[in-house]
Amino acid sequence: MNVQVRFNSAGANFVTNFTSLTVTTVELHPVYFEYPDPQSVMLPPGQVVRTVEFSQPIAATGDTFYTIDRQGTLLQLSSTILLNNLRADTGIDTWRLVANINDTIYQMPAPVLKFKNQFDQSAPADTGVWNLDLWHAGENPSSYDDRDVIDTEVLTTLQWVPSISSGLGAAGTNFFNTARRILVNFAPPGYGPAL
């Protein structure tokens, strides 16, 4: 194994007003991993957590549909509603999570969703911020009990739908921004020598 360490002669990459390097010690430690024998040890599942953000304009009052892609297991949804370029709590009547076009999984009046967020996270949500946390367990944020998560791959469609009754501004000033956190499975790691 050959290791080469180079320092920038000016040292400006480390700190300003750097003049010289007098005594330097560099420690190198080899680190490698070997897969255990799969006959005796169960390897962890191959998974990655993705956060996907999407923004769409709100054209009119009524229902605004955000269709969630069929990918992975839905853990959390977090949305902001901008009406007239301001985050808004008023004018939003209900929130629904709808599967397969007509199966309503959740339907909550806006104040109930705000209360649920405060109950789940032990803190109130900011103005205009709406969260549906399917991942928490017993008022412990991100403690994961897997009870309420939704496998989006077994559904035809999954939609997050706010119903807006008032407060829209001029065109181009009303937006529905959503971030979703999903758990995606991929192929398990291969077996073989350490890299």
N, C-alpha and C positions, 0 to 999 in steps of 0.2 A: 504494500500500500504506500503510495507517494502522496504526501500532503504538502501543499505550498501555501504559505500565508504571506500576503502582501499588505502593507499599510500605505495609505496615501501619503506622499512626502509632505504635502502642505498640512495635512491633518484637519483641514476644514470640514471634512465629512463627519468628524467626531464632535468638535466644539469650536466656537469662535475664539480668536486670540491665541490659537495654538502655535507654539514655536518649535518644539522638538519633542522627540520621544527618547528618553534616556534609558530607562530600565523597563524592559517589557517581558512579561511572562505569558505565554500562551499555553493553555491546557487543552489537550485533545483527548477525547474519550471515544473509543469505538462503540457504537450501539448497533445491535442487530436483533432481529426477531426471527424466531422459528415457529412455524405452525405446529401445534401439538398434534399428536396422533388422533385423527378424527374417529378412530375406533373407541377411544376412551374419553374424549372430551368433546362436548358440544360447542361448536363455534358460534359466536354471536351472529344474529341475522344481518344480512347486507342491507342496510337502510341509510337513507339520508333525509334530513329535514330541510325542506325548501320553504322559503317565504316568497310569495309571488304577489306583486302589486299591480293594480289596474285602475285606471281612471276613465270615467265615461261622463259625457255631458248629460244633464237632466233637461229634457226638452219641454216638459209640461207637468202639471200636477197629476196626481194619480200614482199608479204603481210604476216603479223603476226597477227593471230586472237586470241583475248581474248573474250571468250563467257561469257556474263554476266548472272548470274543465274536469273531465273524467281522468283524474290522475291521483293515485295514492289515497291516503286516509286523511280526511279533513280533521284538523285539531282545533284551529282557531280562525275566527273571522274578526277583522277590525276594520271599521269604516269611518270615514268622515263625510259629512254632508256639507257642501258649500252652497249656500243660497245667497245670491247677490254678492259673491266673493267673500262671504263671512261664514264661519262655522256656525251651524244652526242646530238648536234643540227644538225650537218652536216650529210649527207647521208640519212636523213629522208625526203621523198618527200611529202607525203600527209597523212592525217588522215581522217578516215571515221567512221561513226557510222551507222551500217547496221542492219535493222530489217528484220526478216523473210527471211534470207539468201540473198535476192536480192533487198530489198527496202532500198536505201541509204537515210538516214535522213539528215546527214551532210557529206559533203566532202570538206575539206579545205586543200589547200597547207600549208605546215609546217609554212612558214612565216606569213600566215594569221592567223593561230591558235595562234602563238606567239603574234601577234598584238591584237587579240581578248582578250587574257588573260590580256595583259597590259591595254586594254580599260576597261575590266570588273573589274579588281582588282586595278586599278590606280597604278600599279607597274609592271615592267617587270618580267617575270618568270626567274628563274635561268637556267643556261645551262643544257640541258637535261631533263627539267621538262616541261610537257605538261598538260594543264588543260582544261577540258570542263565543264564549270560551268553552269548548267541548272537552277540554283536556284536563281541567283542574279537578281536584278531588277534595271535597269537604272543606271548602274555603281556604285551601292551601294553594296559592297560585303555582301553576306549572308542576304540580305534584303527580299528575297523570294516573288516573285509575282505569282508563280505557273503556269506561262504561258508555260514554255518550259519543265517542268519535264515530265518524261516518265514512264507510268505504265508498268512495265516489265511483269506483270502477264497476260496481254492481248496479248502479242506477243509470237510467237512460239520460236524465238531466237532473241537475241540482241548482236551484236558484235562490239567491239572497235578495229579498224584495222589501225595500222601504215604501210605504204609502205616504205620499206628500200631498198635503191639502192646501198649503199656502206658503207665501214667503219668497216665491221665485222672483229673481231680478231679470234684467235684460238678457237676451241670448248671449251665451258665452261667459256668463258669470255664475252658472249653477253646475256643480259637479258632484258626482258620487265616486269617491275614492275608496278602494277596498284593498286590504292586504290579507292574504290567507296563508296560514301555515299548514303544510301538508307533510305527511310521512310517506316517502316513496321507497318501495322495496326494489332492490336490484340483485343481480346474480351474486351468490355467496363468493367469498374470496377463494382463490385457487390454492392448491397444495403444492409445496415444492420447497426448494432451498431459499434461504434468506437472500434478499437483494443486496 
